Amino acid sequence: MVSYLKSTPDSNGFFGDYGGADLPPPLIPHFKEIREAYGKISKSADFIADLRYIRKHFQGRPTPISHLKNLSESSGGAQIYVKREDLNHTGAHKLNHCMGEALLAKYMGKTKLMAETGAGQHGVALATAAAYFGMECEIHMGEIDIEKEAPNVTRMKLLGATVVPVGFGGRSLKEAVDSAFQAYVPQADTTLFAIGSVVGPHPFPMMVRDFQHIVGVESREQFLEMTGDLPDIVAACVGGGSNAMGLFSGFFEDDGVELYGVEPMGTSSNLGDHAATISFGEDGDIHGFRTLVLKDDKGEPAPVHTIASGLDYPGVGPEHAHLHKIGKVNYTSANDKECLDAFYALSRQEGIIPALESAHAVAFAMREAPKHPGKSILLNLSGRGDKDIDYVVEKFGIGEPA
């Protein structure tokens, strides 16, 4: 039997009913070029050897798994473990696909990388990749996110990237994607648009998943070595969904492992107060692909809110929409308060300051652990919280002692 990963998506980039590439005519040849180049070199021994060298000698892979003994004890019930993508170079999982995309761009003869960013981690990772390969870099970022994620803006600029503020609409991640696509068209001959998650037109949802698959491969091997068994529950936060796809993909063939995606519920379930696309979205098109979309009363992508800038997107990766539809992954949510409580708890009890995005997964584990005594929960700690500490302390204070 052909495995799920080898059979999905189909040749047109569809995961069941979702995905594809609905592009304006000027972009069709450029995405065809990307698709054909990736299809060719992703099986090349030279490309794979270069990527493995980068992962080991530049990124610092493999990242470890940590057993959260103190948080497990205070939560009660299940034992909680985290895959430490916060220890990947630049502080998040994003570099896994950014180095892959940059290496692809180099093979294609491109001289510039450009992208959108929300929390700034993708922007930092792409700017890092551009510096490593000696390429130009242009990052589009919403003005709200620039204010919230000032440390990452500084890092991008230090790494040599041009940061383009986006001031229209909601001034966050969706608008950053809109702006980047508009700027990409006239420079597509020399530039690769390195999409920052498992979203966008084919081949990006597949390609980013492939580059992030290393997280799942390492996690499965490491957990078996640590415990002699597989985890009972595997969970990760979901905005676009790249860190979750990376972790989940290591366990798709394991029937006894339950997979959970944790969406941001924001401040309430009212439209505009959250970014829980799978929980409340409907079929639609956004940014050149079909997926679940949060829509307003006019059928347009709705405003969203979450404390975590990297999750504030009114769509979701098409593979996540497919996995939800076929019941292969369970999707739930955590709200802003639960996220903040988890942020403080992990910092005080384990000495690990998580990204606010990752704290949604930690909140899920703290909530679920008491229900599963004798079981194990593995989370993807997708990023570290250096970028968030100024915002959190300014808005919410230093937190209560543990």
N, C-alpha and C positions, 0 to 999 in steps of 0.2 A: 504494500500500500504506500502511495506517495504521501509524505508527511505534509502537515498543514502548511508549514513555512515554504516548502518547495512548490506547492500547488496554488498558493494565494499570494498576491492577486493574480487575476487572469492577464492575458496578453494586452488588454486594453486598460489595465490598471484598476480593475474593479474588484472590490472585496464584497462579493454578493451584489447587493443593490447600490453600494456606495463606492465613491472614488471617481476614476476617470480623469479626463483632461478637457475641460471646456474652455478653450483659449481664444482670445482675439486673434485674427489672422496674422498680424505681425509677429506674434510669439510662437506660432505653431512650429516653424522650422527650427527655432532655437531649443524648444523643449524636445523636439525629435532628435536633435544633435546630442543633447544631454542623455536622453534615454538610450540611444545607440552606443554612445561612448561608455556609459556605465555598464551596459550589457556586455560589452566587449572586454573592458579591462577588469571588471569585478571578478572574472575567472582567471585573470592573468597572474602567474606566479610572481612576477616582478612587483605588481601592484600590491598583492597580498603581503609579500615580504617587506615592502616599504612601510605598509600600514602596521605590521607587527613590530617593526623596529621602532616606529614613532610611539606606539603604545607603551612599549617597554622602557625605552630610553629617554623619552620626552614627557609623556603623560604620567608615568609612574604606575602603570598597570602591571599586575592586577591590584585593584583596590581590595581591602580586607572586608570581612564581615565581623561586626562586633555584637557580642551578647550584651544586651542592656539589663544587667542584673538588678540594679537599683530600681529602674523604672518597672521592671517585671514584678519586683516585690511589692512596690507601692501600688501598682495596678491590680495585682492579684490575678490568679488563674493562669493564663498562657504565658509562656516564656517568649520575650520579644527580642528579635535580632534585626540588625540593620546592615544593608549593603552600603558601604561607605563611599558613595560617589562624591561626597563632599571632600574627599582626599584626592580625587582626580585633579590633575593640574588645572588651574583657574578656578577650582572650587565647586564644580558641578559636572553632571553627566554630559553637558552640551559639547565639550571638546571631542567626545567620541565621534560624533558625526561631522563636526566642523573640520577636523583634520582629514577625515575621509573625503569630504566635499572639496576641500582645498587641494588635496592630492589629485582628485579627479580633474579639477580646473587646470592644474599644472599639466596633466597629461593631455588635456584638450588645447593647450596653448593659450589659455586665458591669462590676462595680466592683472585682473581686479576681481575682488569678491565684494558682494553687497548683500544686505539682508535687513530684515526687521528685527526688533527685539522688544520684549515687554519688561521683564525684570532686569534685563541687561546682561544676563549670564550668556545667552547666545551671542550677543554683541561682543562681549569680552572674549569668548572662545573663538569667534571668527576673526577678531582683530589679532588674537594670538596666533592663529593659523596663518593669517596674512603676513605677519612679521616673520614667522618661521620660514615661509616659502618666498619671502621677498616680493610680496604683491601689495597693491593698493587695497584699501578697504573703506567702504561707505556703509554706515549703519543708520537706519531710520528708526526713531523712537518717539513715542507720544510725550507731549510736554508734561502730562501728569506723572508719567513714569520717570521722566528725567528728574523731576522734583523728588519723587519717592526714593529713587535708586541712585542718588548722587555719587556714592563711591564707585559704582560700576561705570558711570559716565566718565569719571576721572580716569579710571583704568583704561577704558577704550581709547581715550585721547592720548594717554601716555604710551599706549601700544602703537600709535600712529594712525588710528582710524579717524575719519571724518564723521562726526555725529550730526545728523540732520534732524532738528526738532520738528515734530508734526503737531500743528496747532489747530487742525480742523476737526469737526465732529466731536467724538468723545475724548479725543486727544490721548488715546491709549493704544493697545496692541492692534485692534482691527484697523485703525486708521494708519498705524505704522506700516502694516502690510499693504494697504491701499497705496500709500505714498511710495513705498519701495517698488511696487509693481510699475507704477507710473514712471519712476525714474529709470527703471531697468530697460524699458523698450528702446530708447535711443542709443544705449551702450551695450546691447546684448552681444554684439560681435566680439567684444573684448572682455566681457564680464560674465561671471557665473553668479546667478541669484541663488545663494545658499540658504534655502528655506530652513527655518529653525526648529521644526518639529515634524511629526508624522502627518502633516497637513499639506495642502496645495495640490496642484495638478500632478498626475503621474509623470515621472517616476518617483517623486519625492517621498510620499508616504512609505513606499517599499524601500527606497534607498536609505532613508534615515533609520527605519526599523532594522535594516541589515547592519548598519554601522553600530547601532545601539545593542544589537544582539549579544555582543561581548559581555554585557552586564548580566544577562540571564545565564550564559554559558558558565561564566566564572562563579556566579551565585550558586548554581546547582552543584557544581563540583565542590566548592568550599563548604557548603552546608552539610553535604554528605560526609566530608572529611571531619568536620567539627562534631557532628552529632551522630553519625552513622545512619541517618534517615533523611528523608525529604521534609521540608516544612509542611505543616497542615494548611496554613493560610499564607498567601503571598499578596502583598498590597502595595500600591503606589498612588500618588496623587495624579489627577488627570486634568489638564487644561487642553492643550493640543494633544498631548499624550505620549511624547517620545520616551520619557524615562519609564513610564509604565509598560510601553511596548517592549522596551529593552529587557526589563525584568521578566515580564510575562512570557516572552518568547523562549525562555529557557525551560519552561515548565508545561508547555502546551500538550506534550505527549504523556504527561503524568496525571492519570485519572484521579488519584487520591489527593491532589493539591487544589484547593479552592483559590481562585483568583479574584481580587477585589480592586476596582478602580475607585478612587475617592475624589469626588468633585467638590468645588467650592460653593457652599450654600450662602456665603456672604452674611447679610444681616437678616434676611427673611426669604420666604419662597415667592414673594411678589416679583413680577417681572421688573428687571432693572436693579434688583437688590442682590442678585446672585449671578453665578456663571456656571450653573449646573446644567449643561447642555443635554446630556443624555437623560437626565431626570425629567426635564421639562421641554426639550426641543422637539421639532418635527422635521420631516424630510425637507430638504431644500438645497440650494446651491450657494456656495460662498467661495470667493477667491479661486475659481476655476475647477472646483470639484464638488461632488454631491455627498452630502452627509446629513447629520442631524444639526439643526440650526435653531437658536433662540430667535423668535421673530416678534416684531411689534404688530400692532393692529393693521398696518399697511402691508404686512408680509415681508418687511425688510429686516435685516439683522438688528436685533434689539440692543439697547444699552445694557451693559453688564457691570457688576460690582463684585470685587473680592479684595480682601486685604493683601493678597499675593499677586503682584503685578504680572507674574509669569503665567497666571491661570485665567486672566481676564479676557477671554476670547468667546464670541457668541457661537462658535462652531466647535467641532471636535474632529480628531483624525478619523478618516473614513473607516479604517480598520476597527477602531473602537466601536463605531456605530454598528458595524457588522457583527462584532463579537457580542455586543449587547443583544442584537436581534436573534442570534442563534443560541444565546444562553451560555456561551463558553466562559464569559467573565461576568461577575456580579458588579453592579455599579451602585455606589452609595454616596454619601456626602458628609462633609464636616463644615460647620459654620465658622465665622470669624472668631467668635469667643472661644470655641473649642480649639481652634488653631493657635490662638495666643496662649491659652493655658498649656498646650503641648509644647509650644516654643519655650516658655519659661521652665516647664517641668524637665525637659530634656537638657536644657542649659544647666539647671541647678543640680539635678540628680545624676547626670552622666558626664558633665563637662563637655558637652557637644552642643554648640549653638547652631540650630538648623535654619535653613532658608524657610521663609514663611510658606512657600509652596510645599516643601517636604513636611512641614509641621502638620499639614492636613492628614498625611498618612500616619504620622505619630498619634494624632488625635484619634484616628480610627482604631489604632492598636490599643490605646489606653481605654477606649470605650468598649472594645470587643474582648479584651483579655479576660475580664472576670467571667465571661460567658463560656470560656473554653479551657477549664482546668486540665492540666496534663497535656495540652497541645502547644504548638509552636507557631509563631507569626514572624514572617520575614518581610521587612519593609525595604523599599528603595529610599535611602536618605539621599535624595537626588542633588542636594546642594547645601552649602554652608551659609550661615546667616550673617556673615560680615556685611553684606550689602544692605541688610535690613535693620541693623542695630540702631542707627541714628534715627530712622523713621519710627521704630517701635518705642524707643525711649522717649522721644519727643511727644508722641501721640498718647502713649499708654503708661509710661513710667518704667521703672526698673523691675517691677514685679514683686510679689510677696516672697519672703524667704521660704525655701523648701521645708 
